[in-house]
Amino acid sequence: MEYFYIIIIIIIVIILASIKQINQYERGIKFSLGKFTKIMEPGWRLVIPIFQSYKKVDIRTKAVDVPEQDAITRDNVSVKINAVIYYKIFDASKSILEVENFYYAVSQLAQTTMRNVVGSVSLDELLSEREKLSTEIDEATDPWGIKVENVELKDVSLPEEMKRVIAKVAEAEREKQAVITKSIGEVEASNNLAKAAKVMSSSEGALHLRTLSTINDISSDQSNTIIFALPIEVLRAFESIGHHPMPPKPEPKEKK
């Protein structure tokens, strides 16, 4: 009878020792006699000692800080790049079976891939097309069961000479845009002036009213000296009067 109790106690101890807890953010890789058996889902799971073993894999999104890398772009610009990689494990079994240390492997792959990508693009493309870097790293980590979600460039350091050159280019571009905008405004202003002149020339007295309006606008400042220009319409009015002869005066009647 004592042996029976001993056996029961041993079985209970083995069962208690076999219970393993897998958290919600983890997956368990179960091995039976050294062979991969299955992926254990979250909860309490049984792992028989000696015959079975397991490894936990954290499937949460991880961030890897890529050390500063010296690289040369396609247009021969020396840059120093510091980036952060966000990745997530989508197949826990591959992350254990296909690569020894996936955390270290992703970090090293990111460094080498970053140098290769930087060498294949220009400086402008490097600053604007960051998705290309993320895509290439993601394609390389797919066999490991790892999904690269994003690659963010923390810093892109340029030599001081290149910074001055870029500043000059940006300044020249702004000046070019300013000249273009000014010329467009002058064209629109000239078109509007031409239309206004056409309207005023077709209406009698319009120019005179415009002149009076302008004088009224500048008369608020007493420091201005106003030179009144006689409108052409007034001169034409006097000219037309001069061309018409004066009517003859009636002769006085003689008194008888």
LINNOR-V888049 format. One record per residue. RES is the residue in three letters. PSI is psi in degrees with one decimal (* if undefined). Layout:
<<RES | PSI> <RES | PSI>>
This chain:
<<MET | -36.1> <GLU | -38.6> <TYR | -35.2> <PHE | -44.3> <TYR | -37.9> <ILE | -43.2> <ILE | -41.2> <ILE | -42.9> <ILE | -41.5> <ILE | -42.5> <ILE | -42.4> <ILE | -42.7> <VAL | -41.6> <ILE | -41.3> <ILE | -44.4> <LEU | -39.1> <ALA | -21.5> <SER | -16.0> <ILE | 122.8> <LYS | 140.1> <GLN | 126.9> <ILE | 119.0> <ASN | 166.2> <GLN | -34.6> <TYR | 11.7> <GLU | 162.7> <ARG | 145.7> <GLY | 134.5> <ILE | 112.2> <LYS | 133.6> <PHE | 134.0> <SER | 117.8> <LEU | 37.2> <GLY | -5.5> <LYS | 143.9> <PHE | 128.0> <THR | -57.4> <LYS | 173.5> <ILE | 124.7> <MET | 128.9> <GLU | 168.9> <PRO | 147.1> <GLY | -168.2> <TRP | 129.0> <ARG | 151.5> <LEU | 128.4> <VAL | 107.0> <ILE | 124.4> <PRO | 153.9> <ILE | -49.3> <PHE | -28.5> <GLN | 155.8> <SER | 169.8> <TYR | 162.1> <LYS | 139.2> <LYS | 142.8> <VAL | 125.2> <ASP | 120.9> <ILE | 9.5> <ARG | 159.5> <THR | 132.9> <LYS | 151.6> <ALA | 129.6> <VAL | 123.0> <ASP | 113.0> <VAL | 124.4> <PRO | 161.2> <GLU | 130.9> <GLN | 135.2> <ASP | 126.7> <ALA | 164.8> <ILE | 126.8> <THR | 174.4> <ARG | -30.2> <ASP | 25.9> <ASN | 45.9> <VAL | 123.8> <SER | 126.6> <VAL | 155.8> <LYS | 125.3> <ILE | 134.7> <ASN | 127.7> <ALA | 167.6> <VAL | 134.2> <ILE | 130.9> <TYR | 121.3> <TYR | 161.7> <LYS | 143.4> <ILE | 121.1> <PHE | -13.4> <ASP | 99.4> <ALA | -33.9> <SER | -42.6> <LYS | -35.8> <SER | -21.2> <ILE | -39.8> <LEU | -30.9> <GLU | -20.1> <VAL | 143.9> <GLU | -52.2> <ASN | 95.0> <PHE | -30.7> <TYR | -48.3> <TYR | -37.7> <ALA | -41.7> <VAL | -39.7> <SER | -46.3> <GLN | -38.5> <LEU | -38.8> <ALA | -39.7> <GLN | -47.1> <THR | -41.8> <THR | -36.5> <MET | -43.0> <ARG | -40.4> <ASN | -42.5> <VAL | -41.5> <VAL | -37.5> <GLY | -15.5> <SER | -1.9> <VAL | 161.6> <SER | 174.1> <LEU | -41.9> <ASP | -40.8> <GLU | -34.6> <LEU | -38.2> <LEU | -22.8> <SER | -28.7> <GLU | 66.7> <ARG | -18.0> <GLU | -27.8> <LYS | -40.4> <LEU | -43.0> <SER | -38.8> <THR | -43.1> <GLU | -39.8> <ILE | -37.7> <ASP | -41.4> <GLU | -34.1> <ALA | -25.9> <THR | -2.9> <ASP | -41.9> <PRO | -16.9> <TRP | 1.8> <GLY | 27.8> <ILE | 133.5> <LYS | 115.9> <VAL | 113.2> <GLU | -37.8> <ASN | 151.7> <VAL | 116.2> <GLU | 129.8> <LEU | 113.2> <LYS | -38.2> <ASP | 139.2> <VAL | 105.8> <SER | 132.6> <LEU | 153.9> <PRO | 155.0> <GLU | -37.0> <GLU | -40.1> <MET | -34.3> <LYS | -41.2> <ARG | -39.7> <VAL | -44.8> <ILE | -38.2> <ALA | -39.9> <LYS | -41.0> <VAL | -43.3> <ALA | -39.1> <GLU | -42.5> <ALA | -37.3> <GLU | -39.9> <ARG | -40.6> <GLU | -40.1> <LYS | -43.6> <GLN | -36.1> <ALA | -41.7> <VAL | -41.6> <ILE | -43.9> <THR | -41.2> <LYS | -42.4> <SER | -38.7> <ILE | -40.6> <GLY | -37.7> <GLU | -38.3> <VAL | -46.2> <GLU | -39.2> <ALA | -41.9> <SER | -38.7> <ASN | -42.1> <ASN | -38.5> <LEU | -39.7> <ALA | -41.5> <LYS | -41.2> <ALA | -40.9> <ALA | -38.4> <LYS | -41.1> <VAL | -44.3> <MET | -33.4> <SER | -24.4> <SER | -9.6> <SER | 126.4> <GLU | 135.0> <GLY | -4.9> <ALA | -41.1> <LEU | -37.6> <HIS | -42.3> <LEU | -37.3> <ARG | -38.5> <THR | -43.7> <LEU | -37.0> <SER | -41.0> <THR | -42.6> <ILE | -38.3> <ASN | -35.4> <ASP | -39.0> <ILE | -7.5> <SER | -11.1> <SER | -25.9> <ASP | 112.5> <GLN | -13.1> <SER | -9.7> <ASN | 143.3> <THR | 120.4> <ILE | 124.3> <ILE | 110.6> <PHE | 120.1> <ALA | 126.5> <LEU | 122.5> <PRO | 150.8> <ILE | -31.8> <GLU | -37.3> <VAL | -43.2> <LEU | -40.4> <ARG | -33.4> <ALA | -44.0> <PHE | -36.4> <GLU | -41.5> <SER | -34.3> <ILE | -37.5> <GLY | -30.3> <HIS | -24.0> <HIS | 126.0> <PRO | 150.1> <MET | 140.3> <PRO | 142.0> <PRO | 144.8> <LYS | 140.7> <PRO | 136.4> <GLU | 140.0> <PRO | 143.8> <LYS | 140.2> <GLU | 140.0> <LYS | 133.7> <LYS | *>>
